[in-house]
Amino acid sequence: RRRLGSRGAFFAGFGALLILMAIICIDSLHTLGAYETNNTQIRQDFSYRERTLQQVRTGLFETGNIARDYISIESDPHAQEMLRAKFQSIHNETTASLNACIQSLPTGKRERFQVLSMEMEEYWSMIGPIFALGAKEKKELGNSVIRRDVLTEHAEILAIAKQISTVNHDDLKESERRIAEVFAQFRRRLLMVATIAFSFGL
């Protein structure tokens, strides 16, 4: 009986120790998996938003240059048509990317991008009619619209894009801070369970 009792106590204690070790392993794997998933998703979302903003900026500069080139061309229908097609392609791609980005965002984070989208629509409606002008109308137009209205709209859109980029960086820092807090809690929990397991083993 003593022998059986000793063995029972030994196996019970060793089994409990194994259970505690299993709990530590399972909790560690779960926490590390959640950390890896969240960290990857946060950085992917941040990069996606930044790429969209960069595409907006690039679209602004490229279409501004295209409009200036179009105004300067007097009698080359083929070149004018190529510039129209290039402008329309950039317009479509930029608008589609911006709309897709807005749809991918949580409802509470869409407002700034929606403001940017409305400003872009204002820009497209302002610069688009330039590509329908004839040679005579272009001469009368000169560069006044490009220099005044379009460049003003450029500045407004770039300011909005900069604000959004700043918010994106702040969101990234906040997300990293929350992840660090979760990891700190995990370390404390791991230390507590390990201490219990070690004490029980002794």
C-alpha positions in Angstrom: 0.0 0.0 0.0 2.8 2.4 0.9 4.5 1.5 -2.4 1.3 2.0 -4.4 0.6 5.2 -2.5 4.0 6.5 -3.2 3.8 5.7 -6.8 0.3 7.2 -7.0 1.6 10.4 -5.4 4.5 10.4 -7.8 2.5 9.9 -10.9 -0.1 12.4 -9.8 2.5 15.1 -9.1 4.4 14.3 -12.3 1.1 14.2 -14.3 0.0 17.6 -12.9 3.4 19.0 -13.8 3.0 17.7 -17.4 -0.4 19.3 -17.5 1.0 22.7 -16.4 3.7 22.4 -19.0 1.2 21.6 -21.7 -0.9 24.6 -20.6 2.3 26.8 -21.0 3.0 25.4 -24.4 -0.6 25.8 -25.7 -0.9 29.3 -24.3 2.5 30.3 -25.8 1.7 28.9 -29.2 -1.7 30.6 -29.2 -0.3 34.0 -28.1 2.6 33.9 -30.6 0.3 32.9 -33.5 -2.1 35.7 -32.7 0.8 38.1 -32.4 2.2 37.1 -35.8 -1.2 37.3 -37.5 -2.1 40.7 -36.0 1.3 42.1 -36.7 1.3 41.0 -40.3 -2.2 42.2 -40.9 -1.5 45.6 -39.4 1.6 46.2 -41.5 -0.2 44.9 -44.7 -3.0 47.4 -44.1 -0.6 50.2 -43.4 1.4 49.5 -46.6 -1.8 49.2 -48.7 -3.0 52.6 -47.5 0.3 54.2 -48.1 0.6 52.7 -51.6 -2.9 54.1 -52.4 -1.8 57.6 -51.2 1.4 57.3 -53.3 -0.7 56.4 -56.4 -2.9 59.4 -55.8 0.2 61.7 -55.6 1.7 60.1 -58.7 -1.6 60.4 -60.6 -1.7 64.1 -59.8 1.8 64.9 -61.0 1.5 62.7 -64.1 -1.9 64.1 -65.2 -0.7 67.6 -64.6 2.2 67.0 -66.9 0.0 65.4 -69.5 -2.4 68.3 -69.5 0.5 70.8 -70.0 1.8 68.6 -72.9 -1.7 68.5 -74.4 -2.0 72.3 -74.3 1.4 72.8 -75.9 0.6 70.5 -78.9 -1.0 72.4 -81.7 -1.5 70.1 -84.7 -0.7 66.5 -83.9 -3.9 64.5 -83.6 -2.1 61.2 -82.9 -0.1 62.7 -80.0 -3.2 64.3 -78.6 -5.1 61.1 -78.7 -2.2 59.3 -77.0 -2.2 61.9 -74.2 -6.0 61.6 -73.8 -5.7 57.8 -73.5 -2.9 58.1 -71.0 -4.9 60.6 -68.9 -8.0 58.4 -68.9 -6.0 55.3 -67.9 -4.4 57.1 -65.0 -7.8 58.5 -64.0 -9.5 55.1 -64.1 -6.7 53.3 -62.2 -6.4 56.0 -59.5 -10.1 56.2 -58.9 -10.5 52.4 -58.8 -7.6 52.0 -56.3 -8.9 54.8 -54.1 -12.4 53.3 -54.1 -11.1 49.8 -53.3 -9.0 51.2 -50.4 -12.1 52.9 -49.0 -14.1 49.7 -49.2 -11.4 47.8 -47.4 -11.3 50.2 -44.4 -13.5 49.8 -41.3 -16.5 52.2 -41.3 -14.9 54.5 -38.7 -11.7 55.0 -40.7 -13.3 55.9 -44.1 -14.0 59.5 -43.6 -10.6 61.0 -44.4 -10.3 58.8 -47.5 -13.8 59.8 -48.6 -12.8 63.4 -48.3 -9.8 62.7 -50.5 -12.0 60.9 -53.0 -14.3 63.9 -53.3 -11.4 66.2 -53.8 -10.0 63.9 -56.5 -13.4 63.9 -58.2 -13.3 67.7 -58.2 -9.8 67.6 -59.7 -10.9 65.2 -62.5 -13.9 67.3 -63.3 -11.6 70.4 -63.5 -8.8 68.9 -65.6 -10.8 66.5 -67.8 -12.4 69.2 -70.0 -9.0 70.4 -71.1 -8.6 67.3 -73.2 -11.7 68.2 -75.2 -10.4 71.6 -76.3 -9.6 72.4 -79.8 -6.5 74.2 -81.1 -8.1 77.6 -81.0 -9.5 77.1 -77.5 -6.2 75.9 -76.2 -4.5 79.0 -77.5 -7.0 81.2 -75.6 -6.7 79.0 -72.5 -2.9 79.1 -72.3 -1.5 77.9 -69.0 -3.8 80.0 -66.7 -6.0 77.1 -65.7 -3.1 74.8 -65.1 -1.3 77.3 -63.0 -4.2 78.6 -61.0 -7.0 76.2 -60.5 -5.3 72.8 -61.1 -2.2 73.7 -59.0 -4.4 74.9 -56.2 -6.4 71.7 -56.3 -3.0 69.8 -56.3 -2.0 71.6 -53.1 -5.3 70.8 -51.4 -5.2 67.1 -52.3 -1.5 66.7 -51.3 -2.3 68.3 -48.0 -5.2 65.9 -47.4 -2.9 63.0 -48.4 -0.3 64.1 -46.0 -2.8 64.3 -43.1 -4.0 60.8 -43.9 -0.4 59.5 -44.0 0.3 61.1 -40.6 -2.9 59.4 -39.2 -1.7 56.1 -40.8 1.6 56.3 -39.0 -0.1 57.2 -35.7 -2.4 54.2 -36.1 0.5 51.9 -36.8 2.3 53.2 -33.6 -0.9 52.7 -31.6 -1.3 49.2 -32.9 2.3 48.3 -32.1 1.8 49.7 -28.6 -1.3 47.5 -28.1 0.6 44.5 -29.3 3.5 45.3 -27.0 1.0 45.4 -24.1 -0.5 42.0 -25.0 3.0 40.6 -25.2 3.9 42.0 -21.8 0.7 40.4 -20.4 1.7 37.1 -22.0 5.2 37.3 -20.4 3.7 38.0 -17.0 1.3 35.1 -17.4 4.0 32.8 -18.6 6.2 33.7 -15.6 3.3 33.1 -13.2 2.5 29.7 -14.6 6.1 28.7 -14.8 6.6 29.7 -11.2 3.6 27.6 -10.1 4.8 24.7 -12.2 8.4 24.9 -10.7 7.1 25.3 -7.2 4.7 22.3 -7.6 7.6 20.3 -9.1 9.8 21.0 -6.1 
